[in-house]
Amino acid sequence: PGFVESSCRSRIFWMKLNKLLLQGKFFQLEIYDPYSGPALLDENLASRCGYVLSEDVWGNPVFRASVLGCHVVSEADELFSLTVNIKVSSFSSMRAAVTYTYPMYCSYASWASREIVCEENYMEVSVKTDVPAVSNDYTVAWMSALPETQNVAYQQWQLMFVSPSGRKRITVSDAVKLGYSFNNTLSRVYLRAPYHSNESDVSVVSGVNMNMVTSTSMYRQRWLLLLIDTTVSCPVDGISFTRTTLTWTVPRVIPTLVVQESTFLSKSIVMGVDDQVILNPEETNYSLEHNETHIRITIPIGAEGGKLESSISGGVYGIIYSIDLFLEHTWTDAGWQTTKYTVIKSITTPFMPQIPTVINNTVPEERLFNVVFGHFLPDVSLVAIAIGNVPFTLREAQHHGFRIYETPFSNGTKGFILEVSFDDPYILKEYVNRNETKYTLLVNYTLSVGSEMTLYYHSAEVECVIDDIEIPEAVGDCDEENLYLTVPTFGLHQYWDLYLANKLLNRHLALTNGYLAATNSTHLILQIPLFAGGVIYEEVSFQKIKARFDVALRKVRTMETLRMFSISCSFNSSAFIICHPDGTIMVSAQMKTVPAIDMSKTKLRDSTCKPREYDEAHAFFKFHVTTCGTSVRFESDHIIYENEISYEKETLPGQSIPTITRDPDYRVTVLCYYQAKETLVLGAFSSDPATSPPFGSGTMVPRSNTAPYRRVRQALNVDSRVSKDESFMEFYEPSMAILKRPMEPVFLEVELKDESPNVELYLENCWVATSPYFNSTPRWNITVDGQVVLNVQCIH
């Protein structure tokens, strides 16, 4: 049949069946005996009769048979034939089987004096000998001449086994029952033994375990007593592995087979793969070496002639390498003219994990992920992927726009290339650093591995960071009453936000402060009135106001300030009042009386508080809420400070009261409203590290304002606390040690609990010291004379 090929290698029949032509079918082998007919090949028959049925590394069924097999027909011990019936069926029960009769022939005439074959399932030794013809004559004197042989049966072969348990002499028929096979041909006697029988022994020769059967075959006829050494010894291990090679070691000299080692002479050592002799092993990167004690064959993992196969073990991908080797060693010694020693060995490595690698070949400028997943053997295929936990078949992935293709590598493996655009919706995008985007590809691979098509899963995360974000630039402008700031809307609220001091500049804050906001498709335009909240007055006089408006561009997630947008303009204003957060009030009063008055003679409630600048139409005052006769009152959640600008009239003395004056009345009331509870964020940093405040370098212990640690004119109920955050809802317990990191804000609250309407809280001096004692040094000032000098957050 076309699915069978055979050969004769030395003294062994080789037959191979093509697995592709047998795919989906069942088969059996029958060994045909010309006298008794076909016999079904099973394990017992195979080991006893010198047959092997196995698979080569590619999965093709292989049948091997010794030319001394039970059913082999021999012609003069030179021509051998064996007929095999191959039964093929579509059913496991082998019903409706088709039988193919396949005869094999082998010619082998170059017999050595002794030949030993170590097969997978049996050991065989054959010895060249001439057995005299059997005669009916019987002479009692022969038995008396050799009394030690008196128990040997006449004209019958018997076997003597020597093992650690002692000597055992049995007949050939009894040996067959124990799994042995013994017979003689025209010119040879052979014994076939199973491995690890009761009569066998295991010995270590040069580090290799050898299974040994020590036996003598005996035959008596007339005056002739024939004793034949049929000892056989075969290696049962000697295989070792590294990550890159496998090594097969066989002893060069086996003591039980060589009686006089001094006469041992190695004639030839040959190796082969399958049924082919390798004449030049180095050409295929094989190594055949030998010394005084060993013969060693070294095969690189993956070398030609063997098979690399993918496998999965415990969810881990790996490879297995298999190769079918044989070794022929021919030697001579004084005990035997020539011995040919043949060992056939199928070797398979253990599972070797091969963790796949993900190679990122992405070129950021192309904005395209290019990821190589490998290295895999040809028996691995990609069946599905998941991007961002969204599964895709290969067809769906291609349709979506992903590009997937295989790429070969020089070592015979392959990889799978995946290309995905940065702009794909399944790619994770994160704004990082100042102007960069981190693109993350989350991919899960599903592969079919090996001939069993086991599914294997592997996940990978690939990142690429590129500077593809342009930090916006703002432009500013002013008119007579407003400042204008124009900011690009790209990335706003996605990557960054606008902050006014420490407050998010959102719609609510804009409305609260009196800003007008308008947006178009590309920009946000803010209109900030001159006297709106958040405006910083750099220079104020009755002639002009130099005002500045600052907005910080901060990252959404980290609050890192990327850029400060600032617009500064000078304004002409005839009349205004500015109430600073620190309690400073600046007022420009305009003369609107008839007749005109001398503005230099205007004053506040405290007549010593005169204008700092004036002309014939204006007077400019600057004072603190705690001076110049300023009064305070509380309304709802506001503190209202009030003062008054008036004119000192010039009078002419008369004869009696009332006096006479020609000046008109001039009176302007000045009111400043402050929220009763508002967090003020102020900052100033020392340029000298030696004098910098030790925020974060130690612990801070807040204490109630008790008598030994304060300077007051009278006893007041004042309490100071440290808040855990800017909400001022949770506070640290008194005397609790507080550890702060460098530049981390400290939230202080000082509260006046005195209910007297004539008492108000004025935080004049506040400082940080290394101890709670009032006069301890060094000290770092927070406020001096009511002015904040360090980076601190206070509530009052």
LUMKOLTI-828928 format. One line per 8 residues: their letters; for each residue x, y, z of C-alpha. Coordinates in nm, 2 decimals. Layout:
<rs>
A> X Y Z  ...
</rs>
This chain:
<rs>
PGFVESSC> 0.00 0.00 0.00  0.10 0.36 -0.06  0.11 0.45 0.31  0.39 0.21 0.39  0.77 0.23 0.34  1.03 -0.01 0.47  1.41 -0.07 0.48  1.66 -0.30 0.62
RSRIFWMK> 1.92 -0.15 0.85  2.20 -0.39 0.95  2.00 -0.68 1.10  1.67 -0.50 1.16  1.36 -0.47 0.95  1.22 -0.11 0.96  0.87 -0.03 0.84  0.70 0.32 0.86
LNKLLLQG> 0.33 0.40 0.82  0.22 0.74 0.69  0.01 0.90 0.97  -0.16 1.14 0.72  -0.30 0.85 0.51  -0.41 0.68 0.83  -0.57 0.99 0.97  -0.91 0.93 1.13
KFFQLEIY> -0.86 0.55 1.10  -0.76 0.26 1.33  -0.50 0.00 1.24  -0.36 -0.33 1.38  -0.06 -0.53 1.28  -0.05 -0.91 1.24  0.27 -1.10 1.21  0.22 -1.38 0.95
DPYSGPAL> 0.37 -1.72 1.04  0.40 -1.96 0.74  0.32 -2.25 0.96  0.06 -2.13 1.21  -0.09 -1.83 1.03  -0.13 -1.46 1.15  -0.07 -1.36 1.51  -0.19 -1.03 1.65
LDENLASR> 0.10 -0.81 1.76  0.07 -0.71 2.12  0.32 -0.61 2.39  0.40 -0.96 2.51  0.45 -1.10 2.16  0.66 -0.80 2.07  0.92 -0.81 2.35  0.94 -1.20 2.34
CGYVLSED> 0.97 -1.22 1.96  1.19 -0.92 1.88  0.94 -0.67 1.76  0.88 -0.30 1.84  0.58 -0.09 1.75  0.61 0.27 1.83  0.60 0.62 1.67  0.87 0.83 1.53
VWGNPVFR> 0.91 1.19 1.64  0.67 1.30 1.37  0.39 1.07 1.49  0.42 0.81 1.22  0.38 0.45 1.34  0.70 0.26 1.32  0.75 -0.12 1.32  1.09 -0.28 1.38
ASVLGCHV> 1.18 -0.65 1.38  1.50 -0.84 1.44  1.60 -1.08 1.17  1.61 -1.34 1.44  1.24 -1.28 1.53  1.00 -1.56 1.60  0.82 -1.54 1.26  1.11 -1.45 1.04
VSEADELF> 1.20 -1.70 0.76  1.57 -1.75 0.73  1.77 -1.88 0.43  2.12 -1.99 0.54  2.13 -1.71 0.80  2.18 -1.46 0.51  1.84 -1.39 0.35  1.55 -1.31 0.58
SLTVNIKV> 1.18 -1.24 0.51  0.89 -1.13 0.72  0.53 -1.08 0.62  0.31 -0.83 0.81  -0.07 -0.79 0.77  -0.18 -0.43 0.81  -0.55 -0.41 0.91  -0.71 -0.07 0.86
SSFSSMRA> -1.07 0.02 0.98  -1.28 0.33 1.04  -1.40 0.18 1.36  -1.22 0.12 1.69  -1.37 -0.23 1.70  -1.18 -0.30 1.38  -1.50 -0.42 1.21  -1.51 -0.40 0.83
AVTYTYPM> -1.13 -0.38 0.83  -0.93 -0.38 0.51  -0.62 -0.61 0.53  -0.30 -0.52 0.34  -0.03 -0.79 0.33  0.32 -0.64 0.33  0.62 -0.87 0.29  0.97 -0.74 0.39
YCSYASWA> 1.31 -0.87 0.29  1.65 -0.83 0.44  2.00 -0.95 0.34  2.26 -0.97 0.61  2.57 -1.19 0.58  2.83 -1.00 0.77  2.76 -1.16 1.11  3.00 -1.09 1.40
SREIVCEE> 3.09 -1.37 1.64  2.86 -1.21 1.89  2.59 -0.95 1.82  2.40 -0.77 2.09  2.09 -0.55 2.02  1.95 -0.32 2.29  1.60 -0.23 2.17  1.33 -0.03 2.35
NYMEVSVK> 1.15 -0.33 2.49  1.40 -0.62 2.47  1.77 -0.72 2.48  1.90 -0.97 2.23  2.23 -1.16 2.21  2.32 -1.40 1.93  2.64 -1.61 1.92  2.79 -1.78 1.62
TDVPAVSN> 2.83 -2.15 1.69  2.83 -2.49 1.52  2.60 -2.74 1.70  2.68 -3.11 1.60  2.42 -3.32 1.46  2.20 -3.51 1.71  2.28 -3.89 1.74  2.07 -4.16 1.90
DYTVAWMS> 2.37 -4.32 2.06  2.39 -4.29 2.44  2.70 -4.36 2.64  2.68 -4.38 3.01  3.06 -4.33 3.04  3.02 -3.96 2.91  2.80 -3.88 3.21  3.05 -4.03 3.45
ALPETQNV> 3.33 -3.83 3.29  3.16 -3.50 3.37  2.96 -3.55 3.68  2.87 -3.17 3.71  2.67 -3.20 3.39  2.47 -3.51 3.50  2.15 -3.30 3.54  2.16 -3.15 3.19
AYQQWQLM> 1.90 -3.31 2.98  2.01 -3.51 2.68  1.97 -3.35 2.34  1.79 -3.05 2.49  1.89 -2.69 2.53  1.89 -2.56 2.88  1.96 -2.22 3.03  2.16 -2.13 3.34
FVSPSGRK> 2.08 -1.79 3.49  2.31 -1.63 3.75  2.16 -1.35 3.95  2.21 -1.20 4.31  1.95 -1.45 4.43  2.15 -1.74 4.30  2.17 -1.99 4.01  1.86 -2.10 3.82
RITVSDAV> 1.86 -2.37 3.55  1.55 -2.40 3.34  1.44 -2.55 3.01  1.38 -2.34 2.70  1.00 -2.40 2.73  1.01 -2.27 3.09  1.21 -1.97 2.98  0.94 -1.88 2.72
KLGYSFNN> 0.69 -1.87 3.00  0.91 -1.61 3.18  0.92 -1.39 2.87  1.25 -1.51 2.72  1.30 -1.64 2.37  1.58 -1.89 2.29  1.65 -2.07 1.97  1.92 -2.17 1.74
TLSRVYLR> 1.96 -2.13 1.36  2.19 -2.30 1.12  2.49 -2.12 1.26  2.38 -1.92 1.56  2.23 -1.94 1.90  2.03 -1.64 2.04  1.86 -1.54 2.36  1.61 -1.26 2.38
APYHSNES> 1.53 -1.12 2.73  1.29 -0.85 2.86  1.42 -0.57 3.07  1.40 -0.59 3.45  1.32 -0.96 3.47  1.35 -1.16 3.79  1.68 -1.31 3.66  1.83 -0.97 3.57
DVSVVSGV> 2.05 -0.74 3.77  2.13 -0.37 3.75  2.49 -0.26 3.78  2.65 0.08 3.73  2.92 0.10 3.47  3.11 0.43 3.43  2.81 0.61 3.58  2.55 0.45 3.36
NMNMVTST> 2.29 0.20 3.49  2.31 -0.12 3.30  2.04 -0.40 3.30  2.22 -0.73 3.28  2.11 -1.09 3.23  2.40 -1.33 3.30  2.32 -1.67 3.14  2.49 -1.98 2.99
SMYRQRWL> 2.32 -2.19 2.73  2.39 -2.56 2.76  2.35 -2.85 2.51  2.47 -3.21 2.55  2.51 -3.47 2.28  2.71 -3.79 2.31  3.06 -3.69 2.44  3.00 -3.33 2.36
LLLIDTTV> 2.89 -3.08 2.62  2.83 -2.73 2.46  2.84 -2.43 2.69  2.77 -2.09 2.53  2.79 -1.76 2.71  2.47 -1.57 2.63  2.51 -1.29 2.87  2.36 -0.96 2.76
SCPVDGIS> 2.38 -0.61 2.91  2.21 -0.29 2.80  2.20 0.07 2.92  1.88 0.19 3.08  1.97 0.56 3.13  2.27 0.78 3.05  2.06 1.06 2.92  2.12 1.42 3.05
FTRTTLTW> 1.99 1.76 2.94  2.08 2.12 2.94  1.89 2.42 2.81  2.06 2.38 2.47  2.17 2.02 2.44  2.09 1.66 2.51  2.37 1.41 2.58  2.35 1.03 2.55
TVPRVIPT> 2.63 0.84 2.73  2.71 0.47 2.68  3.00 0.29 2.85  3.28 0.21 2.61  3.38 -0.11 2.80  3.12 -0.32 2.97  3.30 -0.56 3.21  3.04 -0.84 3.19
LVVQESTF> 3.08 -0.85 2.81  3.46 -0.82 2.80  3.64 -1.08 3.01  3.99 -0.95 2.96  3.98 -0.57 2.93  4.35 -0.56 2.85  4.27 -0.73 2.52  3.98 -0.49 2.44
LSKSIVMG> 4.02 -0.31 2.11  3.75 -0.07 1.97  3.72 -0.12 1.59  3.44 0.13 1.50  3.18 0.36 1.65  2.89 0.47 1.44  2.58 0.67 1.52  2.26 0.72 1.33
VDDQVILN> 1.92 0.89 1.34  1.61 0.69 1.26  1.74 0.42 1.03  2.01 0.63 0.87  2.38 0.62 0.95  2.53 0.96 1.01  2.88 0.94 0.86  2.98 1.30 0.94
PEETNYSL> 2.80 1.41 1.26  2.97 1.75 1.27  2.79 1.85 0.95  2.46 1.84 1.13  2.60 1.99 1.45  2.60 1.65 1.62  2.89 1.55 1.84  3.02 1.19 1.87
EHNETHIR> 3.30 1.16 2.12  3.47 0.88 2.30  3.75 0.82 2.55  3.87 0.52 2.75  3.55 0.49 2.95  3.26 0.65 2.76  3.10 0.70 2.42  2.91 1.03 2.42
ITIPIGAE> 2.66 1.17 2.17  2.56 1.53 2.20  2.27 1.67 2.01  2.17 2.05 2.01  1.81 2.11 2.11  1.63 2.16 1.78  1.89 1.99 1.56  1.80 1.84 1.23
GGKLESSI> 1.66 1.49 1.24  1.47 1.55 1.56  1.14 1.73 1.63  1.07 2.04 1.83  0.72 2.05 1.96  0.53 2.32 2.15  0.35 2.22 2.47  0.17 2.37 2.76
SGGVYGII> 0.23 2.26 3.12  0.05 2.43 3.41  -0.05 2.72 3.19  0.31 2.78 3.09  0.43 2.77 2.73  0.73 2.55 2.65  0.90 2.31 2.41  0.98 1.94 2.39
YSIDLFLE> 1.25 1.80 2.17  1.25 1.43 2.05  1.50 1.24 1.84  1.54 0.87 1.76  1.91 0.77 1.78  2.11 0.45 1.75  2.47 0.36 1.83  2.68 0.08 1.68
HTWTDAGW> 3.00 -0.01 1.86  3.22 -0.29 1.72  3.51 -0.43 1.92  3.74 -0.73 1.96  3.88 -0.90 2.26  4.05 -1.23 2.35  3.72 -1.39 2.46  3.54 -1.31 2.14
QTTKYTVI> 3.67 -1.25 1.80  3.43 -0.97 1.72  3.13 -0.81 1.91  2.88 -0.58 1.74  2.69 -0.39 2.00  2.38 -0.19 1.88  2.17 0.04 2.10  1.85 0.20 1.97
KSITTPFM> 1.72 0.49 2.18  1.42 0.72 2.15  1.50 1.04 2.35  1.26 1.31 2.46  1.36 1.61 2.66  1.16 1.72 2.97  0.93 2.01 2.92  1.14 2.32 2.88
PQIPTVIN> 0.95 2.65 2.96  1.00 2.92 2.70  0.84 3.24 2.83  0.73 3.44 2.52  0.87 3.79 2.48  0.69 4.10 2.38  0.91 4.33 2.17  0.80 4.69 2.14
NTVPEERL> 0.91 4.82 1.80  0.68 5.12 1.81  0.81 5.43 1.64  0.64 5.72 1.83  0.65 5.95 1.53  0.43 5.71 1.34  0.17 5.71 1.62  0.13 5.34 1.57
FNVVFGHF> 0.20 5.06 1.81  0.41 4.79 1.65  0.44 4.49 1.89  0.61 4.16 1.82  0.50 3.86 2.02  0.73 3.55 2.00  0.92 3.33 1.97  0.70 3.03 1.87
LPDVSLVA> 0.75 2.71 1.68  0.55 2.66 1.36  0.29 2.45 1.54  0.16 2.76 1.72  -0.11 2.97 1.57  -0.28 3.29 1.69  -0.66 3.25 1.71  -0.79 3.56 1.89
IAIGNVPF> -0.68 3.88 2.07  -0.84 4.12 2.32  -0.75 4.49 2.31  -0.84 4.67 2.63  -1.03 4.36 2.75  -1.25 4.37 2.44  -1.22 4.04 2.25  -1.17 4.01 1.88
TLREAQHH> -1.15 3.72 1.64  -0.87 3.77 1.39  -1.13 3.85 1.12  -1.30 4.10 1.36  -0.96 4.25 1.45  -0.87 4.30 1.08  -1.21 4.46 1.01  -1.17 4.70 1.30
GFRIYETP> -0.84 4.82 1.17  -0.59 4.63 1.36  -0.31 4.48 1.15  -0.20 4.13 1.25  0.06 3.92 1.06  0.33 3.66 1.12  0.70 3.72 1.09  0.97 3.45 1.06
FSNGTKGF> 1.29 3.45 1.26  1.63 3.32 1.15  1.63 3.03 1.40  1.31 2.88 1.25  1.07 3.03 1.50  0.81 3.29 1.43  0.64 3.58 1.59  0.31 3.76 1.56
ILEVSFDD> 0.31 4.14 1.48  0.02 4.36 1.60  -0.02 4.71 1.48  -0.26 4.95 1.65  -0.30 5.32 1.61  -0.25 5.55 1.91  -0.58 5.71 1.83  -0.78 5.38 1.84
PYILKEYV> -1.06 5.41 2.10  -0.94 5.10 2.28  -0.60 5.25 2.36  -0.57 5.40 2.71  -0.45 5.76 2.71  -0.31 5.95 3.01  -0.17 6.30 3.03  0.17 6.29 3.20
NRNETKYT> 0.46 6.52 3.28  0.42 6.87 3.13  0.33 6.81 2.77  0.33 6.44 2.71  0.07 6.17 2.66  0.12 5.81 2.78  -0.05 5.57 2.54  -0.11 5.22 2.68
LLVNYTLS> -0.19 4.91 2.48  -0.34 4.63 2.68  -0.35 4.31 2.48  -0.44 3.95 2.56  -0.33 3.68 2.31  -0.50 3.35 2.26  -0.30 3.09 2.08  -0.35 2.73 1.97
VGSEMTLY> -0.04 2.52 2.07  0.09 2.19 1.94  -0.08 1.90 1.77  -0.34 1.89 2.05  -0.43 2.25 1.98  -0.42 2.34 2.35  -0.52 2.70 2.41  -0.26 2.93 2.57
YHSAEVEC> -0.32 3.28 2.70  -0.07 3.56 2.74  -0.13 3.92 2.84  0.10 4.22 2.77  0.10 4.59 2.85  0.29 4.82 2.61  0.34 5.19 2.68  0.47 5.48 2.47
VIDDIEIP> 0.51 5.83 2.60  0.54 6.12 2.35  0.53 6.49 2.37  0.23 6.55 2.16  0.05 6.81 2.38  0.11 7.18 2.34  0.07 7.37 2.66  -0.15 7.67 2.58
EAVGDCDE> -0.04 8.03 2.58  -0.28 8.30 2.69  -0.31 8.66 2.57  -0.43 8.95 2.76  -0.58 9.29 2.70  -0.75 9.58 2.88  -1.00 9.85 2.82  -1.09 10.15 3.05
ENLYLTVP> -1.26 9.93 3.31  -1.17 9.56 3.25  -0.89 9.32 3.21  -0.93 9.05 2.94  -0.76 8.71 2.94  -0.80 8.47 2.64  -0.70 8.11 2.69  -0.72 7.82 2.43
TFGLHQYW> -0.98 7.56 2.53  -0.78 7.26 2.40  -0.72 7.02 2.69  -0.91 7.24 2.93  -1.07 7.03 3.20  -0.93 6.72 3.03  -0.56 6.78 3.10  -0.55 7.09 3.30
DLYLANKL> -0.77 7.35 3.48  -0.75 7.72 3.56  -0.70 7.82 3.92  -0.73 8.16 4.09  -0.50 8.13 4.38  -0.60 7.79 4.53  -0.95 7.79 4.40  -1.07 7.63 4.08
LNRHLALT> -1.18 7.89 3.83  -1.52 7.75 3.74  -1.85 7.91 3.64  -1.95 7.95 4.01  -1.63 8.13 4.11  -1.65 8.35 3.80  -2.01 8.46 3.88  -1.92 8.51 4.24
NGYLAATN> -1.63 8.74 4.16  -1.82 8.92 3.88  -1.63 8.79 3.58  -1.79 8.74 3.25  -1.69 8.43 3.05  -1.75 8.35 2.69  -1.63 8.06 2.48  -1.61 7.98 2.11
STHLILQI> -1.48 7.67 1.93  -1.12 7.74 2.02  -1.09 7.98 2.31  -1.22 8.09 2.65  -1.24 8.47 2.70  -1.25 8.61 3.05  -1.36 8.97 3.12  -1.24 9.08 3.47
PLFAGGVI> -1.37 9.41 3.60  -1.11 9.63 3.76  -1.25 9.60 4.10  -1.36 9.24 4.09  -1.23 8.98 4.33  -0.90 8.83 4.26  -0.75 9.14 4.10  -0.41 9.23 4.24
YEEVSFQK> -0.33 9.60 4.28  0.04 9.65 4.23  0.03 10.03 4.25  -0.25 10.25 4.37  -0.27 10.63 4.38  -0.53 10.89 4.31  -0.37 10.93 3.96  -0.37 10.57 3.85
IKARFDVA> -0.42 10.20 3.95  -0.18 9.94 3.82  -0.38 9.61 3.84  -0.28 9.25 3.77  -0.48 8.94 3.72  -0.31 8.60 3.76  -0.44 8.26 3.67  -0.25 7.94 3.71
LRKVRTME> -0.27 7.65 3.46  -0.26 7.33 3.67  -0.27 6.96 3.58  -0.60 6.81 3.66  -0.47 6.51 3.85  -0.15 6.63 4.03  -0.23 7.01 4.07  0.11 7.08 3.93
TLRMFSIS> 0.14 7.44 3.80  0.24 7.43 3.44  0.22 7.79 3.35  0.11 8.12 3.50  -0.11 8.35 3.29  -0.09 8.71 3.39  -0.23 9.04 3.25  -0.12 9.37 3.40
CSFNSSAF> -0.26 9.71 3.30  -0.28 10.07 3.44  -0.61 10.24 3.48  -0.73 10.60 3.54  -1.00 10.60 3.81  -1.14 10.91 3.96  -1.30 10.74 4.27  -1.26 10.40 4.42
IICHPDGT> -1.23 10.19 4.73  -1.01 9.88 4.76  -1.04 9.65 5.06  -0.73 9.42 5.08  -0.76 9.08 5.24  -0.49 9.18 5.50  -0.72 9.46 5.63  -0.56 9.75 5.43
IMVSAQMK> -0.81 9.99 5.28  -0.73 10.23 4.99  -0.97 10.50 4.90  -0.97 10.76 4.62  -1.22 11.03 4.71  -1.34 11.28 4.44  -1.43 11.64 4.50  -1.80 11.70 4.40
TVPAIDMS> -1.89 12.01 4.60  -1.99 12.36 4.51  -1.80 12.56 4.58  -1.49 12.35 4.57  -1.30 12.25 4.88  -0.93 12.21 4.95  -0.88 11.83 4.93  -0.56 11.85 5.14
KTKLRDST> -0.78 11.93 5.44  -0.99 11.61 5.42  -0.94 11.35 5.70  -1.07 11.03 5.84  -1.24 10.99 6.18  -0.90 11.02 6.34  -0.81 11.37 6.24  -0.44 11.27 6.23
CKPREYDE> -0.52 11.04 5.93  -0.47 11.28 5.64  -0.47 11.20 5.27  -0.14 11.05 5.14  -0.19 11.22 4.80  -0.42 11.48 4.67  -0.48 11.75 4.41  -0.76 12.00 4.36
AHAFFKFH> -1.01 11.72 4.27  -0.90 11.41 4.45  -0.77 11.28 4.78  -0.61 10.94 4.83  -0.62 10.76 5.17  -0.45 10.43 5.28  -0.51 10.29 5.62  -0.56 9.96 5.81
VTTCGTSV> -0.89 9.85 5.96  -0.74 9.87 6.31  -0.64 10.24 6.27  -0.78 10.59 6.20  -1.09 10.54 6.41  -1.23 10.25 6.19  -1.53 10.08 6.36  -1.64 9.72 6.31
RFESDHII> -1.97 9.55 6.33  -2.10 9.20 6.24  -2.39 9.14 6.01  -2.49 8.79 5.92  -2.18 8.61 5.80  -1.98 8.93 5.72  -1.75 9.17 5.92  -1.81 9.53 5.82
YENEISYE> -1.54 9.79 5.88  -1.65 10.15 5.86  -1.47 10.49 5.84  -1.56 10.83 5.71  -1.38 11.10 5.51  -1.47 11.45 5.60  -1.35 11.80 5.55  -1.22 12.04 5.81
KETLPGQS> -1.42 12.35 5.76  -1.25 12.69 5.79  -1.46 12.92 6.01  -1.46 13.30 6.07  -1.50 13.42 6.43  -1.82 13.61 6.49  -1.96 13.80 6.78  -2.15 13.50 6.90
IPTITRDP> -2.23 13.14 6.82  -2.30 13.01 6.56  -1.98 13.06 6.37  -1.97 13.16 6.01  -1.82 12.94 5.73  -1.82 12.95 5.36  -1.72 12.58 5.31  -1.98 12.33 5.20
DYRVTVLC> -2.03 12.00 5.39  -1.82 11.71 5.26  -1.86 11.36 5.40  -1.79 11.02 5.24  -1.86 10.70 5.43  -1.61 10.41 5.36  -1.74 10.05 5.41  -1.54 9.73 5.36
YYQAKETL> -1.71 9.39 5.39  -1.52 9.07 5.48  -1.66 8.72 5.51  -1.66 8.63 5.88  -1.50 8.29 5.80  -1.28 8.28 5.50  -0.96 8.09 5.43  -0.68 8.32 5.30
VLGAFSSD> -0.39 8.16 5.12  -0.08 8.38 5.13  0.28 8.28 5.06  0.63 8.41 5.09  0.95 8.21 5.08  1.28 8.29 5.24  1.58 8.28 5.00  1.82 8.19 5.27
PATSPPFG> 1.80 7.81 5.36  1.95 7.88 5.70  1.66 8.10 5.80  1.39 7.90 5.61  1.11 7.78 5.84  1.14 7.41 5.92  0.80 7.30 5.79  0.81 6.93 5.76
SGTMVPRS> 1.15 6.89 5.93  1.01 6.81 6.27  0.68 6.80 6.46  0.44 7.08 6.55  0.25 7.08 6.88  -0.05 7.32 6.89  -0.16 7.43 7.24  -0.45 7.63 7.38
NTAPYRRV> -0.37 7.99 7.44  -0.29 7.96 7.81  -0.15 8.24 8.04  0.22 8.15 8.04  0.24 8.16 7.66  0.07 8.49 7.57  0.11 8.86 7.61  -0.23 9.02 7.66
RQALNVDS> -0.36 9.33 7.84  -0.65 9.14 7.99  -0.76 8.78 8.01  -0.94 8.68 7.69  -1.10 8.35 7.59  -0.89 8.28 7.29  -0.83 7.93 7.14  -0.59 7.82 6.86
RVSKDESF> -0.62 7.49 6.67  -0.46 7.31 6.37  -0.70 7.18 6.11  -0.63 6.86 5.92  -0.73 7.02 5.59  -0.86 7.34 5.44  -1.22 7.25 5.52  -1.15 7.34 5.89
MEFYEPSM> -1.39 7.06 5.99  -1.15 6.82 6.16  -0.88 6.93 6.40  -0.58 6.77 6.56  -0.61 6.70 6.93  -0.42 6.94 7.16  -0.06 6.83 7.23  -0.07 6.58 6.94
AILKRPME> 0.26 6.56 6.75  0.20 6.66 6.38  0.45 6.56 6.11  0.44 6.76 5.79  0.63 6.71 5.46  0.83 6.99 5.32  0.62 7.27 5.16  0.30 7.11 5.29
PVFLEVEL> 0.06 7.38 5.41  -0.04 7.41 5.78  -0.40 7.52 5.85  -0.43 7.74 6.16  -0.74 7.87 6.32  -0.74 8.13 6.60  -1.09 8.19 6.76  -1.20 8.46 6.99
KDESPNVE> -1.47 8.31 7.22  -1.54 8.62 7.43  -1.90 8.73 7.38  -1.84 9.09 7.47  -1.95 9.32 7.18  -1.66 9.56 7.25  -1.39 9.29 7.19  -1.25 9.19 6.85
LYLENCWV> -0.98 8.95 6.75  -0.67 9.10 6.59  -0.39 8.85 6.51  -0.09 9.07 6.56  0.21 8.84 6.60  0.22 8.46 6.53  0.53 8.25 6.49  0.67 7.89 6.49
ATSPYFNS> 0.93 7.79 6.74  1.12 7.47 6.83  0.97 7.47 7.18  0.64 7.58 7.34  0.82 7.85 7.56  0.72 8.21 7.49  1.07 8.35 7.45  1.24 8.04 7.29
TPRWNITV> 1.47 8.08 6.99  1.50 8.04 6.70  1.16 8.14 6.58  1.00 8.18 6.24  0.74 8.45 6.20  0.41 8.38 6.04  0.26 8.73 6.11  0.43 9.04 6.23
DGQVVLNV> 0.21 9.34 6.32  -0.08 9.17 6.15  0.11 9.12 5.82  0.15 8.76 5.69  0.52 8.69 5.61  0.53 8.31 5.55  0.35 8.04 5.35  0.07 7.97 5.59
QCIH> -0.31 7.93 5.58  -0.51 8.11 5.85  -0.88 8.13 5.92  -1.03 8.41 6.12
</rs>
